[in-house]
């Protein structure tokens, strides 16, 4: 019984993360400022579990207006708009944010700097985002279950750079625009780390 509980605690974050769909548009201006529009869909079950004390850490992004506003302000940015639409099985949040520069935007994504970072060196700017550390469930049947059960959720990120990118990893490029899209279940069940890097 103890072994079963340990296994459940190991896969619960994966199951919950797979119940979240994210669609983000990021525009970096010529002055370095960043405007971001983020829309995410969260399963009602995930939201309820996220409110249960120790489970709060399993919800990887703030869903309330006040929480999102605080996260933006702590990074030096501002929340410009926020709305929420409730459905029977999930709810959708849309938010518009502005940051003075890409470093502040990276700090908003991850204040610790281990999952998102921004660097400037030799006239080159580089934004890096790590979406997954490559920790799939050990059970192949469970991995397949995640892929099937949460197939409607995806992670999509589009970045408009101030000029044509000089290098990209994980992104598809078209002029100044970089894009990434992946099924959420595939992302979190990936045996390899999934990271994005864009330089301009």
C-alpha positions in Angstrom: 0.0 0.0 0.0 2.8 2.3 0.9 4.5 1.6 -2.5 1.2 2.5 -4.3 0.9 5.8 -2.4 4.5 6.7 -3.3 3.9 6.0 -7.0 0.7 8.1 -7.0 2.6 11.1 -5.4 5.2 10.8 -8.2 2.7 10.8 -11.1 0.2 13.3 -9.7 2.0 16.4 -10.8 2.3 14.9 -14.3 -1.4 14.1 -14.4 -2.4 17.6 -13.3 0.0 19.4 -15.6 -1.5 17.4 -18.5 -4.9 18.9 -17.7 -3.8 22.4 -18.6 -3.8 24.0 -22.1 -1.8 27.2 -22.7 -1.8 29.5 -25.7 0.6 32.5 -25.5 1.4 35.4 -27.9 4.6 37.3 -26.9 5.6 40.5 -28.8 9.0 42.0 -28.1 9.2 45.6 -29.2 12.2 47.4 -30.7 12.6 49.2 -27.3 12.9 45.8 -25.6 9.4 45.9 -23.9 7.3 42.8 -23.9 3.6 42.5 -24.4 2.1 39.1 -23.7 -1.3 37.7 -24.2 -1.9 34.4 -22.4 -4.9 32.1 -22.6 -5.1 28.9 -20.6 -7.7 26.3 -20.0 -7.7 24.4 -16.7 -9.6 21.3 -15.8 -12.1 22.0 -12.9 -10.5 18.9 -11.2 -7.1 20.5 -11.3 -8.3 23.7 -9.8 -10.0 21.9 -6.9 -7.0 19.8 -6.2 -4.8 22.9 -6.4 -6.7 24.4 -3.5 -6.0 21.5 -1.2 -2.9 22.8 0.8 0.0 20.6 -0.3 -1.5 20.1 -3.7 -1.3 23.8 -4.4 2.2 23.4 -5.9 0.8 21.0 -8.5 -0.9 23.9 -10.3 2.0 25.5 -12.2 0.4 28.8 -12.9 -1.8 31.3 -11.1 -5.5 31.2 -12.0 -6.8 34.1 -10.0 -6.6 37.8 -11.0 -4.9 38.9 -7.8 -2.3 36.1 -8.0 -1.5 36.8 -11.6 -1.2 40.5 -10.9 1.1 39.9 -8.0 3.3 37.6 -10.1 3.6 40.3 -12.8 4.3 43.1 -10.4 7.0 41.1 -8.6 8.8 40.7 -12.0 8.5 44.4 -12.6 5.5 44.1 -15.0 1.8 44.8 -15.0 -1.4 42.9 -15.6 -3.4 45.0 -18.1 -6.5 42.8 -18.4 -7.9 39.5 -17.0 -11.0 37.5 -17.7 -12.4 34.1 -16.9 -15.0 31.9 -18.5 -16.4 28.9 -16.7 -17.5 25.7 -18.4 -18.9 22.5 -17.0 -15.5 20.6 -17.0 -13.0 23.4 -17.3 -12.5 27.1 -17.2 -10.6 29.5 -19.4 -8.5 32.5 -18.3 -7.3 35.2 -20.7 -4.8 37.8 -19.6 -2.8 40.6 -21.1 0.5 41.6 -19.5 3.3 44.1 -20.2 6.9 44.0 -19.1 9.6 46.6 -19.4 12.0 44.1 -21.0 12.6 40.4 -21.7 14.5 39.9 -18.5 11.4 40.9 -16.5 9.2 38.6 -18.7 11.6 35.7 -18.0 11.5 36.5 -14.3 7.7 36.4 -14.5 7.8 32.9 -16.1 10.3 31.7 -13.4 11.5 34.0 -10.6 14.2 31.4 -9.8 15.7 31.6 -13.2 16.2 27.9 -13.7 13.2 27.4 -16.1 13.3 30.7 -18.0 16.1 33.2 -18.5 17.2 36.1 -20.7 20.8 37.0 -21.6 22.4 39.8 -23.6 26.0 39.4 -24.8 27.9 40.7 -27.8 24.9 42.5 -29.2 22.8 39.3 -29.2 19.7 38.7 -27.0 18.6 35.2 -26.1 15.4 34.1 -24.4 15.4 30.5 -23.1 12.4 28.6 -21.7 12.5 25.0 -20.4 9.0 23.4 -20.7 9.8 19.9 -19.4 12.6 18.2 -17.6 12.1 14.9 -19.4 10.4 12.9 -16.6 7.8 10.6 -18.1 5.8 8.1 -16.0 7.7 4.9 -15.7 4.6 2.8 -16.6 4.1 2.7 -20.4 0.4 2.1 -19.9 0.1 5.2 -17.8 1.9 7.3 -20.4 -0.5 6.1 -23.0 -3.4 6.8 -20.8 -2.2 10.4 -20.3 -1.8 10.9 -24.1 -5.4 9.6 -24.8 -7.2 11.2 -21.8 -5.8 14.7 -22.3 -5.5 14.8 -26.0 -7.5 18.0 -26.3 -5.0 20.1 -24.3 -1.9 21.7 -26.0 0.8 24.1 -25.3 1.3 26.8 -28.0 3.8 29.7 -27.8 4.4 32.4 -30.4 7.1 35.0 -30.1 7.5 38.1 -32.4 11.1 39.3 -32.1 12.1 42.9 -32.8 14.2 41.7 -35.7 14.8 38.4 -37.6 16.1 35.8 -35.2 19.7 34.7 -35.6 19.2 31.3 -34.0 16.4 29.2 -32.6 16.0 25.8 -31.0 12.6 24.2 -30.6 10.8 27.0 -32.4 9.7 27.1 -36.1 10.8 30.4 -37.7 9.0 32.6 -40.2 10.5 36.0 -40.6 10.5 37.7 -37.2 8.0 35.2 -35.8 8.9 32.0 -33.9 6.3 29.4 -33.0 6.0 26.2 -30.9 3.1 23.8 -30.4 2.8 20.5 -28.8 0.1 18.3 -27.2 0.3 18.8 -23.4 0.3 15.1 -22.7 3.1 14.5 -25.2 5.1 17.3 -23.6 4.8 16.1 -20.0 5.3 12.4 -21.1 8.4 13.2 -23.1 11.4 11.1 -22.1 13.7 14.0 -23.1 13.7 17.6 -21.9 11.8 20.0 -24.0 13.4 23.5 -24.2 13.0 26.6 -26.4 15.7 29.1 -27.2 15.4 32.2 -29.4 18.2 34.6 -30.2 18.0 37.9 -32.1 
